[in-house]
Amino acid sequence: MGQYERPAMITFFTKSSSWRTQNDEALFLSFNSLVVCSSSASAPNGPWDTFNLAPESKTVYPKAIHSSHGSVNNANPLVKNKGKAFYHRTALGCIGFWDRGLISLNSNNIPTKLSFSLSFTESPSFIRPSTSDDSSFPSANTTYDGVLRVDIPAKTGYWTQPASSLRGGFRYSTIVSNSASTITLSNVSCAISFVPHLEDMRDYSGCFYAKDPLSKDADFLTKLWYSGAYTVQTNTVALNSGRHVPFAPAGSWENDATLGVAGPIIVDGEQVNFMNVFYSLHGDAARRAVWPGDMGIAVPAQFVSTNDLVPTRNALSTMFAAINPKTGSLPESGPPLSQQGSDTYHAWSLIGTYNYYLFSGDTAWLENVWANYTKPWRFWRVDGTGLMDVTALRNWARQGGGGYNAEGNAILYKVLTTATDLAKYMNLTSLSSAWAQNATALKSKFNDAFWLESVGMYRDNQTTALCPQDANSFAVLFNLTTSEEQKKVVSENLERNWNEPAPPNFQIQSVLLLVGLSGLRFMDFDMMTMITDDDDDGYIFFSQSTLLEGFTANGSLVYRCNHGYNDDPAYTSHSHRWSSSPTPALTFYVLGLSLTAPQGKTWAIPSHIDGGLPAAEGGFDTNLGWFGVKWTALSSTSATESGGGDSSVERFSLSVDTPEGMSGVVTLPDAVDSKSYMVDGVRVGARASRITLTGGRDTIQI
């Protein structure tokens, strides 16, 4: 904190636990029914409820006084709204709110006018009386935003922060008296503005629970799942709460711009918010808008936790409404930025379409956007090499993404495989077949061009030996590998990059990757358990809170300092949806439950018990009903002695609860050495690798 003459202040800490724009006949989207009600049921109650961070009320009060300076009397009664605080001349204090919303308070100086300032920050590193952290624009001096100066006329008893001065998100708010005389404040509260369409923010439709005996914190994985879920909730916002572009002048911020065609809408980052899909590691510095690159992570996280897909639908509709009718280009970002020129973000909108339909089964919406879904295909440049030449280079600050690049072509492969399924659901057999053939051809070319046998990984392009994290993780997750053995080799080689607190990102120097796509052996959870909370601030990993956008190899907040963030650590988001990947990953790959047809008409449980966990339990809800799994693996030696692993598992039990008539395939773990197994109490003599179930409640024992 810089040197300044300290006025009297108090800092509060409360963790609320914390267009259609183109005139073209092809653009005929109808938005008269974009906002639909979710029919998801509540998840069952259990010990996991303890870890749900969402607040019980949409009005929250300070939970603690972080600090006070100068002449502040009786500050503690402001906590939980128990009384009044007295600020004498130039007093200041900091109270904590981990929230996004508007501050209200009572002024008890009714006979006279009063003046004070509010500053906001997500990190305690930037608690300052004279400025907030930065959300309007990144500046190396970290003081771009300034403070909100409040002048209340005489006879005003109750004040509410103007909507245009809404902050993206904050954990701490500092009140500084600018009055010559004593002022008295009470009833300081924050009206939460995220998930504006939901009254009960804790009413999740999904859950996850696992205890890891080898972790420093046995509940770490469960905490991580719920932190990702809450992070995505905080990035779900009202339609008219976007950051103004052009940006507000230095010393101010404005956040009441329109974000899309309908709200609520999912955006990026609590500093200045946006949009997201499951496998992506893409975002952007200029937040508070729809960013398709992040949807690859946030949408699956949203689905498995709350099944609140209306914001996703509105975000995707915003992208399709702004398609360039001449080139077929989809925006890199939604309004008010509305940036174009990205091959990768263009692709993520199409992948996001598949994810939304897989989770929702919203056929009417898919039919409505289908004409615009098929137009973007002409935007890419696939030449005689059989590979995409990446020329639209806007990305999340990744370096070296142009030309015949492995990351871009891996994403294009995912577009082709998901488009194949969507065309099939639309009963367009010939189109589905054509896209499937293109996917097969691209997979072959991808392996010919990028595979380095000597390294056991895929290289970034044909002129380098650099093997990037993103393309190799995509190769495993998207099935670009040619065999299970190759998939295993890639994962094991990615694991060599693991360290504390996270793997380095070779695509941006000195930046660390957050968990999720960091070398996965079918989403082995070992990487997650390496991440510890040894930071006094408690906002990284992990005193359970929302998830940080990113950080550097030395653990500092100067994320992307030389790549769009202007050396401004105060600009890094502390609640960023692209970091929520552990939430769907734990459900899909540790619990082992995923959908293989829209809404779960078919489903799969590949039993991955090779990470050393003794048990896991959880599930999610679709409009067809509840899908739940509980499994236990009994080892011949204790987990602490064996260190986990396949060879120690003696017995395995799996309970499955799915809607009647919805068939699924359970892949039995090879780790258990048994020649027979039991299904619903009936012994089956011949051991099979897969079992088909037809819905209802079933139990498998080996």
C-alpha positions in Angstrom: 0.0 0.0 0.0 1.4 3.4 -1.0 2.2 6.1 1.5 -0.6 8.5 2.2 -2.0 10.5 5.1 -4.5 8.1 6.6 -7.9 9.5 7.0 -10.3 7.7 9.3 -11.8 4.7 7.5 -13.4 1.4 8.0 -12.9 -1.7 5.8 -15.6 -4.3 5.9 -15.2 -8.0 5.1 -18.3 -10.1 4.4 -18.0 -13.3 2.5 -21.5 -14.2 1.5 -20.3 -17.8 1.3 -19.2 -15.9 1.2 -29.9 -7.6 -32.1 -30.3 -8.3 -34.5 -27.6 -6.0 -36.0 -27.3 -7.1 -39.6 -29.9 -6.6 -42.3 -29.7 -10.0 -44.1 -32.5 -12.4 -44.9 -30.5 -15.3 -43.3 -30.8 -13.7 -39.9 -34.3 -14.6 -38.9 -33.8 -15.4 -35.2 -36.8 -15.0 -33.0 -36.2 -13.9 -29.5 -39.7 -13.6 -28.2 -39.3 -16.5 -25.8 -35.7 -16.6 -24.9 -36.3 -16.5 -21.2 -37.7 -19.8 -20.1 -38.2 -21.3 -16.7 -36.1 -24.1 -15.5 -38.0 -27.2 -14.4 -35.0 -28.7 -12.5 -35.6 -30.4 -9.2 -33.5 -29.9 -6.1 -30.6 -32.2 -5.5 -30.9 -34.5 -2.5 -29.7 -33.2 0.9 -26.5 -34.5 2.3 -23.1 -33.6 3.8 -22.2 -31.7 0.6 -24.7 -28.9 1.5 -22.1 -27.6 4.0 -19.9 -26.6 1.1 -22.4 -24.6 -0.9 -21.1 -21.1 -1.0 -24.2 -19.4 -2.3 -25.8 -17.0 0.3 -29.1 -17.7 1.8 -30.5 -14.2 1.1 -30.0 -11.8 -1.8 -29.4 -9.1 0.8 -26.2 -9.5 2.7 -24.5 -7.6 5.5 -20.9 -7.2 6.5 -19.5 -10.3 8.1 -16.5 -8.7 9.7 -14.5 -5.5 10.0 -11.3 -5.9 8.2 -9.7 -2.7 9.4 -10.3 0.9 10.5 -8.2 4.0 10.6 -8.6 7.4 12.1 -11.5 8.2 14.4 -14.1 5.5 13.8 -16.2 4.7 16.8 -18.5 1.7 17.3 -17.7 0.1 14.0 -18.5 -3.5 15.0 -22.3 -3.1 15.1 -22.2 -2.6 11.3 -21.5 -6.3 11.1 -24.7 -8.2 10.5 -26.6 -4.9 10.8 -26.5 -4.6 14.6 -26.1 -0.9 15.0 -24.5 2.4 14.0 -20.9 3.5 13.3 -19.6 7.0 13.9 -17.1 8.5 11.4 -15.3 11.6 12.5 -13.5 13.9 10.1 -11.4 11.9 7.5 -12.2 8.6 9.1 -12.1 5.4 7.0 -12.9 1.7 7.4 -13.1 -1.5 5.3 -15.9 -4.0 5.5 -15.9 -7.2 3.5 -18.4 -8.3 0.9 -17.6 -11.1 -1.5 -20.5 -10.1 -3.7 -21.6 -8.3 -6.8 -24.4 -5.8 -6.2 -25.4 -2.4 -5.0 -24.6 -0.9 -1.6 -27.3 0.7 0.5 -27.1 2.3 3.9 -28.9 4.6 6.3 -27.6 8.1 7.0 -28.4 9.3 10.5 -27.3 12.9 9.8 -30.7 13.9 8.5 -30.4 17.6 9.5 -27.2 18.2 7.5 -25.7 16.9 4.3 -22.8 14.5 4.4 -20.1 13.2 2.0 -18.1 10.0 1.9 -16.4 7.8 -0.7 -16.6 4.1 -1.4 -13.8 2.0 -2.8 -14.0 -1.7 -3.8 -11.6 -4.5 -4.3 -11.6 -8.3 -4.7 -8.1 -8.7 -3.1 -6.9 -7.3 0.3 -3.8 -6.3 -1.5 -5.7 -3.4 -3.0 -7.6 -2.1 0.0 -7.0 1.6 -0.4 -9.0 4.7 0.7 -8.2 6.6 -2.5 -8.9 4.1 -5.2 -10.6 0.7 -6.0 -9.0 -2.2 -7.9 -9.3 -1.8 -11.7 -12.3 -3.0 -13.7 -12.9 -0.3 -16.3 -9.4 -0.5 -17.8 -6.0 -2.0 -16.8 -3.4 0.6 -15.9 0.1 0.0 -14.5 -0.5 2.4 -11.7 -3.5 0.2 -10.5 -5.6 3.2 -9.8 -7.7 3.7 -13.0 -11.1 3.2 -11.4 -10.8 5.5 -8.5 -13.6 5.8 -6.0 -17.3 6.4 -5.9 -17.9 9.8 -4.3 -21.2 10.1 -2.5 -22.8 13.4 -1.5 -26.1 12.9 0.3 -28.4 16.0 0.7 -29.8 16.9 4.1 -33.0 15.1 5.1 -32.0 12.0 3.2 -32.2 9.0 5.5 -31.6 6.1 3.1 -29.1 5.9 0.2 -28.7 3.3 -2.5 -25.8 3.1 -4.9 -26.8 4.1 -8.5 -27.1 1.1 -10.9 -24.6 2.6 -13.3 -21.9 2.4 -10.6 -22.4 -1.3 -10.0 -19.1 -3.1 -9.4 -18.4 -6.4 -11.2 -17.5 -8.1 -7.9 -15.8 -7.2 -4.6 -14.8 -8.8 -1.4 -14.0 -5.6 0.5 -15.6 -2.2 0.5 -13.9 0.8 2.2 -16.0 3.8 3.4 -14.1 7.1 3.8 -15.6 10.2 5.4 -15.2 13.4 3.4 -17.3 15.5 5.8 -15.9 18.1 8.2 -18.2 16.9 10.9 -19.1 13.5 12.4 -21.3 11.3 10.2 -23.3 8.3 11.4 -24.0 5.3 9.2 -26.0 2.2 9.8 -27.8 -0.6 7.9 -25.0 -1.1 5.5 -26.0 -3.9 3.1 -25.4 -5.2 -0.4 -28.3 -6.3 -2.7 -26.8 -9.2 -4.8 -27.3 -8.6 -8.5 -26.0 -11.8 -10.0 -28.4 -14.6 -11.0 -31.2 -12.0 -10.9 -33.8 -14.6 -12.0 -33.3 -16.9 -9.1 -34.7 -16.3 -5.6 -33.0 -19.2 -3.9 -29.3 -19.2 -5.0 -28.6 -22.3 -2.8 -31.1 -24.5 -4.5 -28.7 -26.6 -6.6 -30.0 -29.4 -8.9 -26.7 -31.2 -8.7 -24.2 -32.2 -6.1 -20.8 -33.8 -5.6 -19.1 -35.3 -2.5 -15.8 -37.1 -2.0 -13.2 -37.4 0.7 -9.6 -37.7 -0.2 -7.5 -39.3 2.6 -4.3 -38.3 0.9 -5.0 -34.6 0.6 -4.0 -32.0 3.1 -7.7 -31.2 3.3 -9.8 -34.3 2.9 -12.7 -32.2 1.7 -10.7 -30.3 -0.9 -12.3 -31.8 -4.0 -15.8 -31.2 -2.7 -14.9 -27.6 -1.8 -13.4 -27.2 -5.3 -16.6 -28.5 -7.0 -18.8 -26.0 -5.0 -16.4 -23.1 -5.6 -16.6 -23.6 -9.3 -20.4 -23.8 -9.1 -20.6 -20.5 -7.2 -18.1 -18.8 -9.5 -20.4 -19.5 -12.5 -23.3 -18.1 -10.5 -21.5 -14.9 -9.9 -20.8 -14.6 -13.6 -24.6 -14.8 -14.5 -25.9 -11.3 -14.7 -28.7 -9.0 -15.7 -29.0 -7.8 -19.3 -28.3 -4.2 -18.6 -25.2 -4.5 -16.4 -22.4 -4.5 -19.0 -19.3 -2.3 -19.0 -19.5 0.8 -21.1 -17.6 0.9 -24.4 -15.9 3.4 -24.9 -14.7 2.9 -21.4 -15.5 5.3 -18.6 -12.8 8.0 -18.1 -10.1 7.4 -15.5 -11.3 7.8 -12.0 -14.7 6.2 -12.7 -16.6 3.2 -14.0 -19.9 2.6 -15.7 -21.7 -0.8 -15.8 -25.2 -0.4 -17.2 -24.6 -1.2 -20.9 -26.7 -3.9 -22.7 -25.0 -7.3 -23.0 -27.1 -9.1 -25.5 -30.5 -9.9 -26.9 -32.0 -11.1 -23.6 -31.2 -11.6 -20.0 -30.1 -13.1 -17.7 -26.9 -13.8 -19.5 -23.7 -15.5 -18.7 -20.6 -13.4 -19.0 -16.9 -13.5 -18.1 -15.3 -12.6 -14.8 -16.6 -10.8 -11.8 -14.3 -7.8 -12.4 -16.1 -7.0 -15.6 -18.0 -10.1 -16.7 -18.6 -12.6 -19.9 -19.7 -16.1 -21.6 -18.3 -19.7 -21.7 -18.3 -23.9 -22.8 -16.4 -27.1 -21.2 -13.0 -27.7 -22.7 -11.9 -24.1 -23.4 -9.1 -22.2 -21.8 -10.0 -19.0 -23.5 -11.0 -15.6 -22.1 -10.1 -12.0 -22.6 -8.9 -9.0 -20.7 -11.9 -6.9 -21.7 -14.5 -8.6 -19.6 -18.2 -8.0 -18.8 -19.5 -9.3 -22.1 -20.3 -12.6 -23.7 -17.1 -14.5 -24.6 -17.7 -17.8 -26.4 -14.3 -19.1 -25.6 -15.1 -19.4 -21.9 -18.3 -21.3 -22.5 -16.5 -24.6 -23.0 -16.0 -24.6 -19.2 -18.7 -22.6 -17.6 -21.7 -24.2 -19.4 -20.9 -27.7 -18.2 -20.2 -26.3 -14.7 -23.6 -24.6 -14.8 -25.3 -27.7 -16.0 -24.0 -30.1 -13.4 -24.5 -27.7 -10.5 -27.7 -25.7 -11.1 -28.9 -26.8 -14.6 -29.6 -23.0 -15.0 -29.2 -22.9 -18.8 -31.3 -19.9 -19.7 -28.3 -17.5 -19.4 -26.4 -19.8 -21.8 -29.2 -19.8 -24.3 -29.3 -16.0 -24.2 -25.6 -15.7 -24.6 -25.5 -18.1 -27.6 -28.5 -16.3 -29.2 -26.5 -13.0 -28.8 -23.6 -14.6 -30.8 -25.8 -15.9 -33.7 -27.7 -12.6 -33.9 -24.5 -10.7 -34.6 -23.1 -13.0 -37.3 -21.5 -11.3 -40.2 -23.8 -12.1 -43.2 -21.0 -11.8 -45.7 -18.2 -13.8 -44.2 -20.2 -16.0 -41.7 -18.0 -14.8 -38.9 -19.3 -15.1 -35.4 -18.2 -12.4 -32.9 -15.2 -13.0 -30.6 -17.2 -11.1 -27.9 -20.7 -9.9 -27.3 -21.8 -6.3 -26.9 -20.8 -3.7 -26.0 -17.4 -4.8 -27.3 -18.7 -6.8 -30.2 -15.2 -7.7 -31.4 -14.7 -9.9 -34.6 -11.7 -11.7 -36.0 -11.2 -14.9 -34.0 -11.0 -18.4 -35.6 -11.1 -20.1 -32.2 -13.8 -18.1 -30.5 -15.9 -18.4 -33.7 -15.5 -22.2 -33.2 -16.5 -22.2 -29.5 -19.9 -20.7 -30.3 -20.6 -23.7 -32.4 -19.3 -26.1 -29.7 -21.4 -24.2 -27.2 -24.5 -24.8 -29.3 -23.9 -28.5 -29.0 -23.3 -28.3 -25.3 -26.5 -26.3 -24.7 -28.5 -28.8 -26.8 -27.0 -31.8 -25.1 -27.9 -30.5 -21.7 -31.3 -29.0 -22.5 -32.7 -30.8 -25.4 -34.1 -27.5 -26.6 -35.1 -28.5 -30.1 -37.2 -25.4 -30.8 -34.2 -23.1 -30.1 -31.9 -25.3 -32.2 -34.3 -25.2 -35.2 -34.5 -21.4 -34.8 -30.7 -20.8 -35.0 -29.9 -23.6 -37.4 -29.6 -21.4 -40.5 -27.1 -19.2 -38.7 -25.4 -22.3 -37.3 -24.6 -23.5 -40.8 -23.3 -20.2 -42.1 -20.1 -19.9 -40.0 -18.5 -22.9 -41.8 -17.5 -20.8 -44.7 -15.4 -18.5 -42.4 -12.6 -21.0 -41.9 -9.7 -21.6 -44.4 -9.0 -25.3 -44.8 -6.7 -25.7 -47.8 -5.0 -28.5 -49.7 -3.1 -29.5 -46.5 -6.3 -30.7 -45.0 -5.7 -28.4 -42.0 -7.1 -25.0 -41.0 -4.9 -22.1 -41.6 -5.5 -19.9 -38.5 -5.5 -16.3 -39.8 -8.2 -14.6 -37.5 -5.8 -14.3 -34.6 -7.8 -12.8 -31.8 -7.6 -15.2 -28.8 -7.2 -15.1 -25.1 -3.7 -13.8 -25.3 -2.2 -17.1 -26.3 1.0 -16.7 -28.2 1.9 -18.4 -31.5 -1.7 -19.4 -32.5 -1.5 -18.5 -36.2 -0.9 -20.6 -39.3 -1.3 -24.4 -39.2 -1.7 -24.5 -35.4 -2.5 -27.6 -33.3 -4.7 -25.8 -30.9 -6.9 -24.2 -33.6 -7.2 -27.5 -35.5 -8.0 -29.5 -32.4 -10.9 -27.1 -31.7 -12.1 -27.4 -35.3 -12.1 -31.2 -34.9 -14.4 -30.8 -31.9 -16.7 -28.5 -33.9 -16.9 -31.2 -36.6 -17.7 -34.1 -34.2 -20.3 -32.1 -32.3 -21.9 -30.8 -35.6 -22.1 -34.4 -36.8 -24.4 -35.2 -33.8 -26.4 -32.0 -34.1 -27.2 -32.7 -37.8 -28.2 -36.2 -36.8 -30.6 -34.8 -34.2 -32.0 -32.4 -36.9 -32.6 -35.5 -39.2 -30.1 -34.2 -41.7 -28.4 -37.5 -42.5 -26.4 -36.4 -45.5 -25.0 -33.3 -43.7 -24.2 -35.4 -40.6 -22.3 -37.9 -42.8 -20.3 -35.2 -44.6 -19.2 -33.6 -41.3 -18.3 -37.0 -39.9 -16.1 -37.6 -43.0 -14.4 -34.2 -42.6 -13.7 -35.0 -39.0 -12.1 -38.3 -39.8 -9.9 -36.6 -42.5 -8.9 -33.8 -40.1 -7.9 -36.3 -37.4 -5.6 -38.1 -39.8 -4.0 -34.9 -41.0 -3.7 -33.6 -37.4 -1.7 -36.7 -36.3 0.5 -36.6 -39.4 1.3 -32.9 -39.0 1.7 -32.5 -35.2 2.6 -35.8 -33.6 6.2 -36.0 -32.3 7.0 -39.7 -31.7 10.3 -38.8 -30.0 8.5 -36.7 -27.4 5.2 -38.5 -27.1 3.2 -35.3 -27.5 1.7 -33.0 -30.2 3.7 -30.0 -31.2 2.3 -26.5 -31.6 3.0 -26.2 -35.3 5.2 -27.7 -38.0 8.1 -25.5 -37.4 8.6 -25.9 -33.6 9.3 -28.6 -31.0 7.2 -26.8 -28.4 4.4 -29.1 -27.2 1.6 -26.9 -25.9 -0.6 -27.8 -23.0 -3.9 -26.8 -24.7 -3.5 -28.8 -27.9 -2.3 -31.9 -26.1 -5.1 -31.7 -23.5 -7.7 -31.2 -26.3 -6.2 -34.2 -28.2 -7.0 -36.4 -25.1 -10.4 -34.9 -24.4 -11.6 -34.7 -27.9 -10.3 -38.1 -28.9 -7.8 -36.9 -31.5 -5.4 -39.6 -30.4 -5.4 -42.8 -32.5 -5.3 -45.3 -29.6 -5.8 -45.6 -25.9 -2.1 -46.1 -25.5 -1.3 -42.9 -27.3 -3.8 -41.1 -25.0 -2.1 -42.5 -22.0 1.3 -41.4 -23.3 0.2 -37.8 -23.9 -1.4 -37.6 -20.4 1.7 -39.0 -18.7 3.9 -36.5 -20.5 1.7 -33.6 -19.6 2.0 -34.7 -16.0 5.7 -33.9 -16.2 4.7 -30.2 -16.2 2.9 -30.5 -12.9 4.3 -28.6 -9.9 3.0 -26.5 -7.1 0.9 -24.5 -7.3 0.0 -25.4 -11.0 1.5 -26.3 -14.3 3.2 -23.6 -16.3 1.5 -22.3 -19.4 4.0 -22.5 -22.3 1.7 -20.4 -24.5 2.3 -17.3 -22.3 5.6 -17.0 -20.5 5.4 -17.0 -16.6 1.7 -17.7 -16.5 0.4 -20.7 -14.6 -2.6 -22.8 -15.7 -5.5 -23.3 -13.4 -6.8 -26.8 -12.8 -8.9 -28.6 -15.4 -6.9 -29.3 -18.5 -3.4 -29.8 -17.2 -2.5 -33.3 -18.3 -5.5 -35.6 -17.6 -5.5 -39.4 -17.4 -9.2 -39.4 -17.9 -9.4 -36.5 -15.6 -7.2 -37.9 -12.9 -7.8 -35.7 -9.9 -4.2 -35.7 -8.7 -3.5 -32.3 -10.2 -6.3 -30.8 -8.2 -5.1 -32.1 -4.9 -1.7 -30.5 -5.5 -3.2 -27.0 -5.3 -3.0 -25.7 -1.7 -4.0 -22.6 0.1 -0.8 -21.2 1.6 -1.6 -17.6 0.7 -2.6 -15.4 3.6 -5.1 -13.6 1.5 -7.1 -16.8 1.1 -8.4 -16.0 -2.4 -6.2 -18.3 -4.5 -6.5 -22.0 -3.7 -7.9 -22.5 -1.2 -9.9 -21.2 1.8 -13.0 -22.0 -0.3 -14.1 -19.1 -2.3 -14.6 -18.2 -5.9 -11.9 -19.2 -8.4 -9.2 -16.8 -9.6 -8.7 -16.0 -13.3 -5.0 -16.7 -13.3 -1.7 -16.0 -11.6 2.0 -16.2 -12.4 4.8 -18.7 -11.8 5.9 -16.9 -8.6 2.3 -16.9 -7.2 1.7 -13.2 -7.8 -1.5 -11.6 -9.3 0.3 -10.0 -12.3 -1.5 -12.4 -14.6 -1.1 -11.6 -18.3 0.9 -8.5 -17.3 2.6 -8.2 -20.7 -0.3 -9.6 -22.7 -3.2 -7.2 -22.5 -3.3 -6.3 -18.8 -0.8 -3.5 -18.9 1.2 -4.7 -15.9 -1.9 -4.2 -13.7 -2.4 -6.9 -11.0 -5.5 -5.0 -9.8 -7.3 -6.0 -13.0 -7.1 -9.8 -12.5 -10.6 -11.3 -11.8 -11.0 -13.2 -8.6 -14.2 -14.9 -9.8 -13.7 -16.1 -13.3 -15.8 -18.8 -14.9 -13.1 -20.3 -17.1 -11.5 -21.5 -13.9 -14.6 -23.5 -12.9 -13.5 -26.6 -15.0 -13.0 -28.8 -11.9 -16.8 -28.7 -11.3 -17.9 -30.6 -14.5 -14.6 -32.5 -14.6 -15.2 -34.0 -11.1 -18.7 -35.0 -12.2 -17.9 -36.3 -15.6 -14.5 -38.0 -14.9 -14.2 -38.7 -11.2 -17.8 -39.4 -10.3 -17.9 -40.8 -13.8 -21.4 -39.7 -15.0 -22.0 -38.1 -18.3 -24.7 -37.7 -21.0 -24.4 -39.3 -24.4 -27.7 -38.1 -25.8 -29.7 -34.9 -25.2 -31.1 -34.6 -21.6 -29.7 -38.1 -20.8 -31.9 -40.2 -23.0 -28.7 -42.2 -23.1 -25.8 -41.9 -20.6 -22.5 -43.4 -19.6 -20.5 -44.2 -16.5 -16.9 -45.1 -17.3 -15.7 -46.2 -13.8 -12.4 -44.3 -13.2 -11.1 -45.4 -9.9 -7.4 -45.1 -10.6 -6.8 -41.9 -8.7 -6.8 -43.4 -5.2 -10.2 -42.0 -4.0 -12.0 -44.6 -1.8 -15.5 -43.3 -2.8 -17.5 -40.6 -4.6 -21.1 -39.6 -4.7 -23.2 -37.1 -6.6 -25.3 -36.4 -9.6 -27.3 -33.9 -11.6 -30.8 -33.2 -12.9 -32.2 -32.8 -16.4 -35.7 -32.2 -17.6 -36.0 -36.0 -17.7 -35.2 -36.4 -14.0 -32.4 -37.2 -11.6 -29.2 -38.9 -12.5 -27.2 -40.1 -9.5 -24.1 -42.2 -8.8 -22.4 -43.5 -5.7 -19.4 -45.7 -5.9 -16.9 -47.2 -3.4 -13.6 -48.9 -4.0 -12.2 -51.1 -1.2 -8.4 -51.4 -1.2 -6.3 -54.3 0.1 -4.1 -51.8 2.0 -5.0 -48.4 3.4 -4.8 -45.5 1.0 -2.1 -43.8 3.0 0.1 -47.0 2.7 -0.7 -47.8 -0.9 -0.8 -44.3 -2.3 -3.8 -45.3 -4.4 -3.7 -47.0 -7.8 -5.4 -49.7 -9.6 -3.6 -52.8 -8.3 -4.8 -52.3 -4.7 -8.6 -52.4 -5.3 -10.2 -55.6 -4.0 -13.9 -54.8 -4.3 -16.0 -52.2 -6.1 -19.6 -51.2 -5.6 -21.6 -48.9 -7.8 -25.2 -47.6 -7.2 -26.9 -45.9 -10.1 -30.2 -43.9 -10.1 -31.5 -42.7 -13.5 -34.9 -42.1 -15.0 -36.8 -45.1 -16.1 -36.4 -46.0 -19.7 -33.2 -44.0 -20.1 -30.5 -46.5 -21.1 -26.9 -46.3 -20.2 -23.6 -48.1 -20.4 -21.4 -48.8 -17.3 -17.8 -49.6 -18.0 -16.5 -51.8 -15.2 -13.0 -51.0 -13.8 -10.2 -53.2 -14.9 -8.6 -52.6 -11.5 -10.7 -55.2 -9.8 -9.5 -58.7 -10.4 -12.7 -60.8 -10.4 -14.2 -63.3 -12.8 -17.8 -62.5 -11.9 -20.0 -59.7 -10.6 -23.5 -59.0 -9.2 -26.2 -56.8 -10.7 -29.1 -56.0 -8.4 -28.1 -58.9 -6.1 -28.0 -61.5 -9.0 -24.5 -63.0 -9.7 -23.4 -63.0 -13.3 -20.9 -65.7 -14.0 -19.0 -64.3 -17.0 -17.1 -61.1 -16.4 -17.9 -58.4 -19.0 -16.2 -55.0 -19.5 -19.5 -53.2 -20.1 -23.0 -53.5 -18.7 -26.1 -51.9 -20.3 -28.8 -50.7 -17.9 -32.3 -49.4 -18.8 -32.9 -46.8 -16.1 -34.2 -46.9 -12.5 -32.1 -47.9 -9.5 -29.4 -50.5 -10.0 -26.4 -51.8 -8.0 -23.3 -53.4 -9.4 -20.8 -55.2 -7.1 -17.5 -56.7 -8.1 
